[in-house]
Structure formats: C-alpha cells, structure tokens
C-alpha cells in the first residue's frame, strides 16, 4: 500500500489527499495510522529520526489510549513542508 509519489493538498479545515495519479485516496488510506517504526519504513528513514521529529513537534501524533500513533496525513503534511523549505 506504500507509494513513494503520494501528494497532499490542504484545504480549509479538511485535507484532501491524492495518490500519484491524482485520484483521491479512500477514507481508509487518508486516516491510516502508523507506529513510529512503520512511519520510518514508509519514509525510508530510521525510527530514531521519526522520534526526533516528534520530540521537535515537527510531526504530529494522535494519542490512542496510552499509545501514540502518526496519521498518514501528518506524515504527508510534514513531507510537503520539507519540500517547500528546500
């Protein structure tokens, strides 16, 4: 289910996410949650890198009970910010 060419576009209060062909993703894909290790694998970085980004509040986490999970939309938003910053 991983795609290296996923792109997101922000709009008002909701975020529309699109795949690399410009098709809107399903609600399941847009609301998918990752562990830090899964997010690291998805982005091709180490888990330590993800934990550091979370500590710096660059990547948002969603509390689920005692656990913390990362939304796919949060990862894609972070990626877009990184591309914009250079």
C-alpha positions in Angstrom: 0.0 0.0 0.0 3.1 2.2 0.1 3.5 4.7 -2.6 6.5 7.0 -2.9 4.7 9.5 -5.0 1.7 10.4 -2.7 0.9 14.1 -2.6 -1.4 16.0 -0.3 -3.2 19.3 -0.7 -4.6 21.3 2.2 -8.0 23.0 2.0 -9.7 24.9 4.8 -10.4 22.6 7.7 -10.2 19.3 5.9 -7.3 17.8 4.0 -7.7 16.1 0.6 -5.2 13.5 -0.2 -4.3 12.3 -3.6 -2.3 9.4 -5.0 0.4 9.8 -7.6 -2.2 9.6 -10.4 -4.3 12.5 -9.0 -7.0 10.2 -7.7 -8.5 10.9 -4.3 -7.5 8.3 -1.7 -10.1 6.3 0.1 -11.0 7.3 3.7 -9.1 4.3 4.9 -5.9 5.4 3.3 -6.3 9.0 4.4 -7.0 8.0 8.0 -4.4 5.3 8.3 -2.3 5.3 11.5 1.4 4.3 11.8 3.6 3.4 14.6 7.0 5.2 14.6 8.7 2.2 13.1 6.0 1.9 10.4 6.3 5.6 9.6 10.1 5.2 9.4 9.7 2.4 7.0 7.2 4.3 4.9 9.6 7.3 4.7 12.7 5.3 4.3 14.4 6.7 7.5 15.2 5.3 10.9 12.8 5.1 13.8 15.2 7.4 15.7 14.7 10.1 13.0 10.9 9.8 13.5 11.1 10.0 17.3 13.3 13.1 17.0 10.8 14.8 14.6 8.0 14.0 17.1 10.1 15.4 20.0 10.7 18.6 18.0 6.9 18.7 17.3 7.5 18.6 13.5 5.3 15.5 13.1 2.0 15.4 15.0 1.0 12.3 16.9 -2.5 11.1 17.8 -3.0 9.7 21.3 -4.9 6.4 21.3 -5.2 5.4 25.0 -1.6 5.1 26.2 -0.3 4.8 22.7 0.8 7.4 20.2 0.2 6.9 16.5 1.0 9.0 13.5 -1.6 9.7 10.8 -0.7 9.3 7.2 -1.9 12.8 6.6 0.6 14.1 9.3 3.5 12.4 7.5 2.5 13.8 4.1 2.0 17.3 5.5 5.5 17.1 7.0 6.9 15.9 3.7 5.3 18.8 1.9 6.7 21.3 4.4 10.1 19.8 3.9 9.8 20.1 0.1 8.7 23.8 0.4 11.5 24.7 2.7 14.1 23.3 0.3 
